[in-house]
Amino acid sequence: MVILILGCSPAEDEVIEIKEKKYPDQESWNTEIILTKNGQKRAVVLAGHLTKNNDESTMVLDESVDVDFYDAEQSHLSHLKSHQARVNENTNDLLASGNVVVVSDSGVTLYTEELRWDHRRERIISDVFITFISDQDTLTGIGFESDSDLENWVIDKPAGVTGRTME
């Protein structure tokens, strides 16, 4: 009898929360963005898809992100590929993620899952695991910082193999 009474008692008022899907205010395909400093291009960003919400200062790029970095004389330095990226419109900083690969014009290659490009300092920075390959070395580590051409770099917690003799 108790089971029947409890089974038949009215259910407590259920609160159902319906979240409204947020759509971007702006959306474009096959997009090119040029990031400049003092009127000179420092990076050209290509992406298959871009979304932007007017109440945020971030552009979200996905579908094959390609970034070319340039120096003050607008000479090409390196090329970045990733699955997606975010560009902060206030600072022009870029956060790339998903199978990130940076190849410098000198042939040095950096592999990581996430890195950011500090536009003001023109530095490539990663706080996660990286693999750095040059013609003489293969280094891995956690934490990386370099200039945009991967010439002057630091690995915070390095490990790896070198073909050089150590003295």
Secondary structure, 3 states (H helix, E strand, C coil): CHHHHHHHCCCCCCCCCCCCCCCCCEEEEEEEEEEEECCEEEEEEEEEEEEECCCCCEEEEEEEEEEEEECCCCCEEEEEEEEEEEEECCCCCEEEEEEEEEEECCCCEEEEEEEEEECCCCEEEEEEEEEEECCCEEEEEEEEEEECCCCCEEEEEEEEEECCCCC
